[in-house]
Amino acid sequence: MSNQTRTNKKELSIKDLVTIGIFTALLFVTMLVGGIAFAPNPVLTFYMPLGSALFGGPVMMLLIAKVPKRGAIAIAGILCGLIWFATGMHWAMDLGYIVGGIMGDFIAGSGKYRNKLLNMLAYICLSLGAAGTYICYFADRNTWCNYMLKGGTSSSYINAMNAAAKNWMLAVIIIGTVVVAGISAWVGSILLKKQTI
C-alpha cells in the first residue's frame, strides 16, 4: 500500500495538470510581453529570444516548486511550442521549445527538482527554444525566408531583416538568452525563497 502511495505521488495528478496549464499560460504571456518589443521590428527581431526569456524565470521556478514531478517542465515546453506553432511561428522555434522543455525536465529531474542551479538551467534550456528559428535563419537564409514568405511574412520585413543581419548576431542571441534566462531564473529563485520564509 505504501509503495502504491509513493508511486501515485510521483505521477502527475489532475490537479498537477491544471497547475501546469495555468503556469504554462503565464509563462507564454511573459514570453509575449518580453518579446513584443523586438519581434515586430525586422531589425530588432534577432533579440526576441532575450526579451522572451526576461520575465519567465519566476514563473518557471514557482511551477517547479508547485509540481516537482517528472513531466511538468516537458509539458510546459510542448504546450508553448504548440501555441507558437498555432500563431504561425517558424517550425524551428516551435521545435526548440519542445526540445528545450524535455531537456529542461531531465536536467531539473536529475536534481529531483530541488536543486536551485539545475532548476535554473532547466529554464535556460526552455528559453533557448526561441533561438531555434534564428539558428535555422543563419544556417540557411534562403530556405528560412521562403518558408516565412509562404507563411505570410511580408517581403519588406524579410528584406529589412536580411539587411540588418550580421553573422556575429547568432552568438549574441544564444549567449544573451543564456545570460538573461539565468538572471530571470535566479531572481525567481530569490523570490521563491522569500515566499517560503
C-alpha positions in Angstrom: 0.0 0.0 0.0 2.8 2.4 0.9 4.6 1.6 -2.4 1.4 2.4 -4.3 1.0 5.7 -2.5 4.6 6.6 -3.2 4.1 5.8 -6.9 1.0 7.9 -7.1 2.8 10.9 -5.5 5.4 10.7 -8.4 2.8 10.6 -11.1 1.1 13.8 -12.3 -2.4 14.2 -10.9 -5.3 16.1 -12.4 -4.5 18.9 -10.0 -0.9 18.9 -11.2 -2.0 19.1 -14.9 -4.3 22.0 -14.1 -1.4 23.8 -12.3 0.9 23.1 -15.2 -1.7 24.5 -17.6 -2.1 27.7 -15.6 1.6 28.2 -15.3 2.2 27.5 -18.9 -0.3 30.2 -19.8 1.5 32.6 -17.5 4.8 31.6 -19.0 3.6 32.2 -22.5 2.3 35.6 -21.5 5.7 36.5 -20.1 7.3 35.4 -23.5 4.9 37.6 -25.3 5.4 40.6 -23.1 9.2 40.3 -23.2 9.4 39.6 -26.9 6.8 42.1 -28.2 9.3 45.0 -28.2 11.6 43.0 -30.6 9.6 40.6 -32.8 7.6 43.1 -34.9 10.7 45.1 -35.8 12.8 43.4 -38.5 16.0 45.0 -37.2 15.4 44.1 -33.5 13.8 40.7 -34.1 17.1 38.9 -33.6 16.9 39.9 -29.9 13.4 38.5 -29.4 14.7 35.3 -27.6 16.5 37.6 -25.0 13.3 39.5 -24.4 11.2 36.4 -24.2 13.4 35.0 -21.5 13.3 38.1 -19.4 10.2 37.7 -17.2 9.5 33.9 -17.2 12.1 32.8 -14.6 9.9 33.4 -11.5 7.0 31.6 -13.2 9.2 28.6 -14.0 10.7 28.4 -10.5 7.2 28.6 -9.0 6.0 25.9 -11.4 8.8 23.6 -10.4 8.1 24.3 -6.7 4.4 23.6 -7.1 4.8 20.5 -9.3 8.2 18.9 -8.6 7.5 15.9 -10.7 8.7 14.3 -13.9 6.9 15.8 -16.9 5.9 19.2 -15.7 8.6 21.2 -17.5 8.3 19.0 -20.6 4.6 19.6 -20.8 5.1 23.3 -20.4 7.7 23.3 -23.2 5.5 21.2 -25.5 2.4 23.4 -24.9 4.5 26.6 -25.6 5.8 25.0 -28.8 2.3 24.1 -29.9 0.9 27.6 -29.1 3.8 29.2 -31.1 3.1 26.8 -33.9 -0.6 27.9 -33.9 0.4 31.5 -34.1 2.4 30.9 -37.3 6.0 30.9 -35.9 8.8 29.1 -37.8 8.8 25.4 -37.1 12.3 25.6 -35.6 11.1 27.8 -32.8 8.2 25.5 -32.1 10.5 22.5 -32.0 13.1 24.5 -29.9 10.6 25.0 -27.1 9.5 21.3 -27.2 13.1 20.0 -27.1 14.1 22.7 -24.5 11.2 21.7 -22.3 12.1 18.0 -22.5 15.8 18.6 -21.8 14.9 21.0 -19.0 12.8 18.4 -17.4 15.6 15.8 -17.5 18.0 18.4 -16.1 15.8 19.5 -13.2 14.7 15.9 -12.6 18.3 14.8 -12.1 18.3 17.0 -9.0 14.8 15.8 -8.0 13.5 19.3 -8.8 15.1 20.6 -5.6 18.5 21.7 -6.9 18.3 25.5 -7.5 21.1 25.5 -10.0 19.6 22.7 -12.1 16.2 24.3 -12.0 17.7 27.5 -13.3 19.5 25.5 -16.0 16.1 23.9 -17.0 14.7 27.4 -17.6 17.7 28.4 -19.7 17.1 25.3 -21.8 13.5 26.1 -22.3 14.3 29.8 -23.1 16.8 28.8 -25.8 13.8 27.3 -27.7 13.1 30.8 -29.2 16.7 30.8 -30.7 15.8 27.8 -32.9 14.3 29.9 -35.6 17.4 32.1 -35.7 19.8 29.1 -35.8 17.9 28.0 -38.9 18.0 31.5 -40.4 21.8 31.8 -40.1 22.3 28.2 -41.3 20.2 28.7 -44.5 18.7 32.1 -45.0 17.1 31.4 -48.4 15.1 28.4 -47.1 14.1 30.2 -43.9 13.0 33.3 -45.9 11.0 31.2 -48.4 9.3 29.3 -45.5 8.3 32.6 -43.8 7.1 34.2 -47.0 4.9 31.3 -47.7 3.6 31.6 -44.1 2.5 35.2 -44.7 5.5 37.3 -43.6 5.9 40.4 -45.8 8.8 40.6 -48.2 9.6 44.1 -46.9 10.0 42.6 -43.4 12.3 39.8 -44.7 14.4 42.3 -46.8 14.9 44.6 -43.8 15.8 41.6 -41.7 18.3 40.4 -44.2 19.9 43.9 -44.5 20.3 44.1 -40.7 21.6 40.5 -40.2 25.2 40.1 -39.2 26.9 36.7 -38.7 28.0 37.6 -35.1 24.4 38.0 -34.1 23.8 34.3 -33.6 26.4 34.2 -30.9 24.8 37.2 -29.2 21.3 35.6 -29.5 22.5 32.3 -27.8 24.8 33.8 -25.2 22.4 36.7 -24.4 19.5 34.3 -24.0 21.5 32.1 -21.6 22.5 35.2 -19.5 19.1 36.8 -19.5 17.3 33.5 -18.7 19.8 32.7 -16.0 19.3 36.1 -14.3 15.5 35.7 -14.6 15.6 32.3 -13.0 18.0 33.5 -10.3 15.5 36.3 -9.5 12.7 33.7 -9.4 14.6 31.5 -7.0 15.2 34.5 -4.7 11.5 35.4 -4.8 10.6 31.8 -4.2 12.9 31.7 -1.2 11.4 34.8 0.3 7.9 33.4 -0.2 8.7 30.2 1.7 10.4 32.1 4.6 
